[in-house]
């Protein structure tokens, strides 16, 4: 579940992240947890870091536990700046 940047035809770069849907109890919204590995500066052990994102789900098709790809977008609300692009059930 790593982050990677992809180029679109318009020339702008939008970040894409892969994560797991945690909650879908809101209308047209879901919460996605993204995990990444960070190397500890002294002990050189890889540690999991987690972050949750509020994402826009227009069709309300995200189910908890599904793996989805989210993409950066314009601000939709105060906390939503990501949109579900692709996923298992999304």
ChimeraX commands (.cxc) that place a marker at each C-alpha (Angstrom):
marker #1 position 0.00,0.00,0.00 radius 0.5
marker #1 position 2.37,2.65,-1.20 radius 0.5
marker #1 position 1.87,6.08,-2.66 radius 0.5
marker #1 position 2.75,6.76,-6.26 radius 0.5
marker #1 position 2.31,9.81,-8.45 radius 0.5
marker #1 position 0.88,9.43,-11.93 radius 0.5
marker #1 position 0.67,11.93,-14.74 radius 0.5
marker #1 position -2.61,12.72,-16.41 radius 0.5
marker #1 position -3.18,14.00,-19.95 radius 0.5
marker #1 position -3.70,17.58,-18.75 radius 0.5
marker #1 position -0.13,17.78,-17.49 radius 0.5
marker #1 position -1.00,18.04,-13.80 radius 0.5
marker #1 position 0.22,15.45,-11.32 radius 0.5
marker #1 position -2.34,14.06,-8.91 radius 0.5
marker #1 position -1.29,11.79,-6.10 radius 0.5
marker #1 position -2.81,8.31,-5.92 radius 0.5
marker #1 position -2.87,6.23,-2.76 radius 0.5
marker #1 position -4.04,2.70,-2.07 radius 0.5
marker #1 position -5.89,1.95,1.15 radius 0.5
marker #1 position -8.63,0.02,2.90 radius 0.5
marker #1 position -12.14,1.35,3.52 radius 0.5
marker #1 position -12.74,1.66,7.27 radius 0.5
marker #1 position -16.17,3.29,7.39 radius 0.5
marker #1 position -18.97,4.12,4.96 radius 0.5
marker #1 position -21.65,5.35,7.36 radius 0.5
marker #1 position -21.95,8.74,5.66 radius 0.5
marker #1 position -23.77,9.64,2.47 radius 0.5
marker #1 position -21.42,9.90,-0.54 radius 0.5
marker #1 position -18.39,9.68,1.78 radius 0.5
marker #1 position -16.09,7.03,3.16 radius 0.5
marker #1 position -13.06,6.83,5.42 radius 0.5
marker #1 position -9.98,5.14,3.96 radius 0.5
marker #1 position -6.91,4.05,5.96 radius 0.5
marker #1 position -3.58,4.22,4.10 radius 0.5
marker #1 position -0.52,2.44,5.48 radius 0.5
marker #1 position 3.09,3.21,4.59 radius 0.5
marker #1 position 6.42,1.86,5.78 radius 0.5
marker #1 position 8.97,4.24,7.30 radius 0.5
marker #1 position 12.51,3.30,8.22 radius 0.5
marker #1 position 13.51,4.19,11.78 radius 0.5
marker #1 position 16.48,6.60,11.64 radius 0.5
marker #1 position 18.53,4.89,14.35 radius 0.5
marker #1 position 17.42,1.26,14.50 radius 0.5
marker #1 position 16.75,0.82,10.75 radius 0.5
marker #1 position 13.58,-1.15,11.41 radius 0.5
marker #1 position 10.58,-0.53,9.19 radius 0.5
marker #1 position 7.55,0.81,11.04 radius 0.5
marker #1 position 3.97,1.01,9.77 radius 0.5
marker #1 position 2.50,4.48,9.74 radius 0.5
marker #1 position -1.25,4.85,9.22 radius 0.5
marker #1 position -3.32,7.82,8.14 radius 0.5
marker #1 position -7.04,8.10,7.48 radius 0.5
marker #1 position -8.55,10.13,4.67 radius 0.5
marker #1 position -12.11,11.28,4.12 radius 0.5
marker #1 position -12.92,10.44,0.50 radius 0.5
marker #1 position -15.79,11.22,-1.83 radius 0.5
marker #1 position -17.82,8.19,-2.95 radius 0.5
marker #1 position -20.45,9.40,-5.42 radius 0.5
marker #1 position -22.16,6.03,-5.87 radius 0.5
marker #1 position -22.00,4.88,-2.20 radius 0.5
marker #1 position -20.45,1.62,-3.39 radius 0.5
marker #1 position -17.51,1.38,-0.95 radius 0.5
marker #1 position -17.85,-1.36,1.65 radius 0.5
marker #1 position -15.69,-1.71,4.78 radius 0.5
marker #1 position -12.67,-3.93,4.17 radius 0.5
marker #1 position -12.48,-3.23,0.43 radius 0.5
marker #1 position -9.16,-2.11,-1.07 radius 0.5
marker #1 position -9.54,1.10,-3.06 radius 0.5
marker #1 position -7.38,3.56,-4.98 radius 0.5
marker #1 position -7.98,7.21,-4.09 radius 0.5
marker #1 position -6.87,10.28,-6.03 radius 0.5
marker #1 position -6.32,13.87,-5.03 radius 0.5
marker #1 position -8.99,16.32,-6.19 radius 0.5
marker #1 position -10.32,19.78,-5.58 radius 0.5
marker #1 position -11.74,20.49,-2.10 radius 0.5
marker #1 position -15.22,18.96,-1.93 radius 0.5
marker #1 position -15.89,19.85,1.71 radius 0.5
marker #1 position -13.94,20.92,4.77 radius 0.5
marker #1 position -12.21,17.52,5.16 radius 0.5
marker #1 position -12.70,15.83,1.78 radius 0.5
marker #1 position -9.97,16.35,-0.83 radius 0.5
marker #1 position -9.79,12.79,-2.20 radius 0.5
marker #1 position -11.99,10.79,-4.59 radius 0.5
marker #1 position -12.31,7.01,-4.97 radius 0.5
marker #1 position -10.98,6.08,-8.43 radius 0.5
marker #1 position -10.90,2.29,-8.44 radius 0.5
marker #1 position -11.50,-0.54,-6.01 radius 0.5
marker #1 position -12.79,-4.03,-5.30 radius 0.5
marker #1 position -16.42,-3.07,-4.83 radius 0.5
marker #1 position -16.19,0.66,-5.52 radius 0.5
marker link #1:1,2 radius 0.2
marker link #1:2,3 radius 0.2
marker link #1:3,4 radius 0.2
marker link #1:4,5 radius 0.2
marker link #1:5,6 radius 0.2
marker link #1:6,7 radius 0.2
marker link #1:7,8 radius 0.2
marker link #1:8,9 radius 0.2
marker link #1:9,10 radius 0.2
marker link #1:10,11 radius 0.2
marker link #1:11,12 radius 0.2
marker link #1:12,13 radius 0.2
marker link #1:13,14 radius 0.2
marker link #1:14,15 radius 0.2
marker link #1:15,16 radius 0.2
marker link #1:16,17 radius 0.2
marker link #1:17,18 radius 0.2
marker link #1:18,19 radius 0.2
marker link #1:19,20 radius 0.2
marker link #1:20,21 radius 0.2
marker link #1:21,22 radius 0.2
marker link #1:22,23 radius 0.2
marker link #1:23,24 radius 0.2
marker link #1:24,25 radius 0.2
marker link #1:25,26 radius 0.2
marker link #1:26,27 radius 0.2
marker link #1:27,28 radius 0.2
marker link #1:28,29 radius 0.2
marker link #1:29,30 radius 0.2
marker link #1:30,31 radius 0.2
marker link #1:31,32 radius 0.2
marker link #1:32,33 radius 0.2
marker link #1:33,34 radius 0.2
marker link #1:34,35 radius 0.2
marker link #1:35,36 radius 0.2
marker link #1:36,37 radius 0.2
marker link #1:37,38 radius 0.2
marker link #1:38,39 radius 0.2
marker link #1:39,40 radius 0.2
marker link #1:40,41 radius 0.2
marker link #1:41,42 radius 0.2
marker link #1:42,43 radius 0.2
marker link #1:43,44 radius 0.2
marker link #1:44,45 radius 0.2
marker link #1:45,46 radius 0.2
marker link #1:46,47 radius 0.2
marker link #1:47,48 radius 0.2
marker link #1:48,49 radius 0.2
marker link #1:49,50 radius 0.2
marker link #1:50,51 radius 0.2
marker link #1:51,52 radius 0.2
marker link #1:52,53 radius 0.2
marker link #1:53,54 radius 0.2
marker link #1:54,55 radius 0.2
marker link #1:55,56 radius 0.2
marker link #1:56,57 radius 0.2
marker link #1:57,58 radius 0.2
marker link #1:58,59 radius 0.2
marker link #1:59,60 radius 0.2
marker link #1:60,61 radius 0.2
marker link #1:61,62 radius 0.2
marker link #1:62,63 radius 0.2
marker link #1:63,64 radius 0.2
marker link #1:64,65 radius 0.2
marker link #1:65,66 radius 0.2
marker link #1:66,67 radius 0.2
marker link #1:67,68 radius 0.2
marker link #1:68,69 radius 0.2
marker link #1:69,70 radius 0.2
marker link #1:70,71 radius 0.2
marker link #1:71,72 radius 0.2
marker link #1:72,73 radius 0.2
marker link #1:73,74 radius 0.2
marker link #1:74,75 radius 0.2
marker link #1:75,76 radius 0.2
marker link #1:76,77 radius 0.2
marker link #1:77,78 radius 0.2
marker link #1:78,79 radius 0.2
marker link #1:79,80 radius 0.2
marker link #1:80,81 radius 0.2
marker link #1:81,82 radius 0.2
marker link #1:82,83 radius 0.2
marker link #1:83,84 radius 0.2
marker link #1:84,85 radius 0.2
marker link #1:85,86 radius 0.2
marker link #1:86,87 radius 0.2
marker link #1:87,88 radius 0.2
marker link #1:88,89 radius 0.2
marker link #1:89,90 radius 0.2
view
